[in-house]
Amino acid sequence: MTHEMNFATLLEGFFTHRLMQQRQASPHTIASYRDTFKMLLHFIQQKLRKAPSKLALTDIDAPVIVAFLNELEKVRGITARTRNLRLTAVHSFFRYVAFEAPEHAAQIQRVLAIPSKRFTRALVPFLTRAEVDALLAAIDQHTWSGRRDYALILLAVQTGLRLSELTGLMREDLKLGVGSHVRVIGKGRKERCTPLSKITRVVLEAWMREPLRAEGQPLFPNASGGKLSAHGVHYLLSKHVDKARATCDSLKSKRVSPHVLRHTTAMDLLQQGVDPATIALWLGHESVETTQIYIDANLELKEKILAMTIPPDAKPGRYRPGDRLLEFLKSL
């Protein structure tokens, strides 16, 4: 490695060339990776008493990274899921370094061999049809903000768009009329078009007739015509959910976020018999395996499978003991 190819040079190249130029990573991904390395560098500075800009690549070895992750869990109290996200950022950087500094292959492989931590995966939360109806009914459409919120939440539930995709929508991303759909650029800079139901199309047609509050405003602007923040969407959703709880008891025990609306779309599609591969395409998932979480959470689907596999009037068969060796293996 040349003298210029120190850790600082590699890290700057990782963000500017790999993430921003080559992968065109989203601002959310860049911010997450940035925060990971800020915490890592602060940890190493305290441990080695060395300024981050003076670090050599050899200072960032596997034991240091494991110690950093362990401290995040013990001192900051992060979950195993968050720990794995931090490790993902580090792994991504070292895969980049493998091409830029192959002479450090042994060190790089040891870092890449650090495993993710196992954790209990909770069932995904989602809303039932009755809960969605109660939520939409709770919105006062006599006000401009109410009509905006109604159109936004209805679109979110029907399309399953991510929060960043919803707030980033521009008016030209919406196509109404024949073949109505909404166009988004999702994770990994992948473009996808999601069709709109008749009800959603009618609501959005009415919303598009609302007077503009600013030139070039997004599809769902704030009061001044600018872009709605993530905090703003969380706030408006929470406000309407609180009101809906007065008429829907089951909402009282649920914490509803914009991502829960996305889960609701997936569960609704699954319950309607849509196959997981199509749901993954609809939601813009990188892998069909991601959609597995909805199958795990779908109790109704499991009950249908149970009804198909256990005949109600079946007579019990004669007991036959299993093979002793197989029983031993099952008991391990």
Protein Blocks (a to p, Z undefined) as FASTA:
>chain_A
ZZklcfklmmmmmmmmmmmmmnopafklmmmmmmmmmmmmmmmmmmnopafklpcfklmc
fklmmmmmmmmmmmnopafklmmmmmmmmmmmmmmmmmmmmmlmmmmmmmmmpccddddd
dddddddfklmmmmmmmpcckbmklmmmmmmmmmmmmnopafklmmmpcfklpcghehia
cddddehhiacdddddfklmmmmmmmmmpccfbehiafbdcfkopacdfklmmmmmmmmm
mmmmmmmmklmmpccdfklmmmmmmmmmmmnopafklmmmmnopabfklmmmmmmmmmml
mmmmmmmmmcfkbccdddddddfklmmmmmZZ
